[in-house]
């Protein structure tokens, strides 16, 4: 497994500068100057067509054939979902590899131009891959997953693509946001939901994409679903407490925002809350 990881990392690091070279040098304009039609331009691809998805698999960890590396990851939590690794847990080889992939994509320093180009170009692929981490068969570390998504949401050129995937319509929100609620007891997931609802750390250059997402969240009735988690007798205490904290924090952020009234309106009108 370690050799496979090293080979993928090497392939990934070789491909990234090639893609940057393609974007900035082998443009349609340069091809036309060589007397070639721009439609003949074929993008460079890595040695493996699915290198990005394969590389991210070290974070997604939803391979059913993969032998459990740590019995702790096989234990179910109170929601009936697979227990996810915590910061206090002893790191396994699997989690160390996941951490390394996470830090390759979102280093502690600011993103350099090469990495920014790659993340922007692969934003949709990365988002769809990481959303698999919120399924029952995944063993992913949600701290790593939410870090990558949150960092990408800070950059408009990436967040526009992410918001289009998760919130372009009601179906997308139901498919992408609803699974996050199953893991709301994990603080990184709760913080991601708060940021998506308040746009406090989400930068977007396309207001149409933003309001489509807000409207879809309104139809999704996020506040109603959070209240259902709090009031449900079947919800574990950890999930109920986490949902209550999200309600409080999200409400406070929307009220303090300069455009809070506009942002809060879709969430505030929730018949389920009024009728209870």
Secondary structure in CASP SS format (residue, H / E / C, confidence):
PFRMAT SS
TARGET T0000
AUTHOR 0000-0000-0000
METHOD secondary structure of the structure
MODEL  1
X C 1.00
X H 1.00
X H 1.00
X H 1.00
X H 1.00
X H 1.00
X H 1.00
X H 1.00
X H 1.00
X H 1.00
X H 1.00
X H 1.00
X H 1.00
X H 1.00
X H 1.00
X H 1.00
X H 1.00
X H 1.00
X H 1.00
X H 1.00
X H 1.00
X H 1.00
X H 1.00
X H 1.00
X C 1.00
X C 1.00
X C 1.00
X H 1.00
X H 1.00
X H 1.00
X H 1.00
X H 1.00
X H 1.00
X C 1.00
X C 1.00
X C 1.00
X C 1.00
X H 1.00
X H 1.00
X H 1.00
X C 1.00
X C 1.00
X C 1.00
X C 1.00
X C 1.00
X C 1.00
X C 1.00
X C 1.00
X C 1.00
X C 1.00
X H 1.00
X H 1.00
X H 1.00
X H 1.00
X H 1.00
X H 1.00
X H 1.00
X H 1.00
X H 1.00
X H 1.00
X C 1.00
X C 1.00
X C 1.00
X C 1.00
X C 1.00
X C 1.00
X C 1.00
X C 1.00
X C 1.00
X C 1.00
X H 1.00
X H 1.00
X H 1.00
X H 1.00
X C 1.00
X E 1.00
X C 1.00
X C 1.00
X C 1.00
X C 1.00
X C 1.00
X E 1.00
X C 1.00
X C 1.00
X C 1.00
X C 1.00
X C 1.00
X C 1.00
X C 1.00
X C 1.00
X C 1.00
X C 1.00
X H 1.00
X H 1.00
X H 1.00
X H 1.00
X H 1.00
X H 1.00
X H 1.00
X H 1.00
X H 1.00
X H 1.00
X H 1.00
X H 1.00
X H 1.00
X C 1.00
X C 1.00
X C 1.00
X C 1.00
X C 1.00
X C 1.00
X C 1.00
X H 1.00
X H 1.00
X H 1.00
X H 1.00
X H 1.00
X H 1.00
X H 1.00
X H 1.00
X H 1.00
X C 1.00
X H 1.00
X H 1.00
X H 1.00
X H 1.00
X H 1.00
X H 1.00
X H 1.00
X H 1.00
X H 1.00
X H 1.00
X H 1.00
X H 1.00
X C 1.00
X C 1.00
X C 1.00
X C 1.00
X C 1.00
X C 1.00
X C 1.00
X H 1.00
X H 1.00
X H 1.00
X H 1.00
X H 1.00
X H 1.00
X H 1.00
X H 1.00
X H 1.00
X H 1.00
X H 1.00
X H 1.00
X C 1.00
X C 1.00
X H 1.00
X H 1.00
X H 1.00
X H 1.00
X H 1.00
X H 1.00
X H 1.00
X H 1.00
X H 1.00
X H 1.00
X H 1.00
X H 1.00
X C 1.00
X C 1.00
X H 1.00
X H 1.00
X H 1.00
X H 1.00
X H 1.00
X H 1.00
X H 1.00
X C 1.00
X H 1.00
X H 1.00
X H 1.00
X H 1.00
X C 1.00
X C 1.00
X C 1.00
X C 1.00
X C 1.00
X H 1.00
X H 1.00
X H 1.00
X H 1.00
X H 1.00
X H 1.00
X H 1.00
X H 1.00
X H 1.00
X H 1.00
X H 1.00
X H 1.00
X C 1.00
X C 1.00
X C 1.00
X C 1.00
X C 1.00
X C 1.00
X C 1.00
X C 1.00
X H 1.00
X H 1.00
X H 1.00
X H 1.00
X H 1.00
X H 1.00
X H 1.00
X H 1.00
X H 1.00
X H 1.00
X H 1.00
X H 1.00
X H 1.00
X H 1.00
X C 1.00
X H 1.00
X H 1.00
X H 1.00
X H 1.00
X H 1.00
X H 1.00
X H 1.00
X H 1.00
X H 1.00
X H 1.00
X C 1.00
X C 1.00
X C 1.00
X C 1.00
X C 1.00
X H 1.00
X H 1.00
X H 1.00
X H 1.00
X H 1.00
X H 1.00
X H 1.00
X H 1.00
X H 1.00
X H 1.00
X H 1.00
X H 1.00
X H 1.00
X H 1.00
X H 1.00
X H 1.00
X H 1.00
X H 1.00
X H 1.00
X H 1.00
X C 1.00
X C 1.00
X C 1.00
X H 1.00
X H 1.00
X H 1.00
X H 1.00
X H 1.00
X H 1.00
X H 1.00
X H 1.00
X H 1.00
X C 1.00
X C 1.00
X H 1.00
X H 1.00
X H 1.00
X H 1.00
X H 1.00
X C 1.00
END
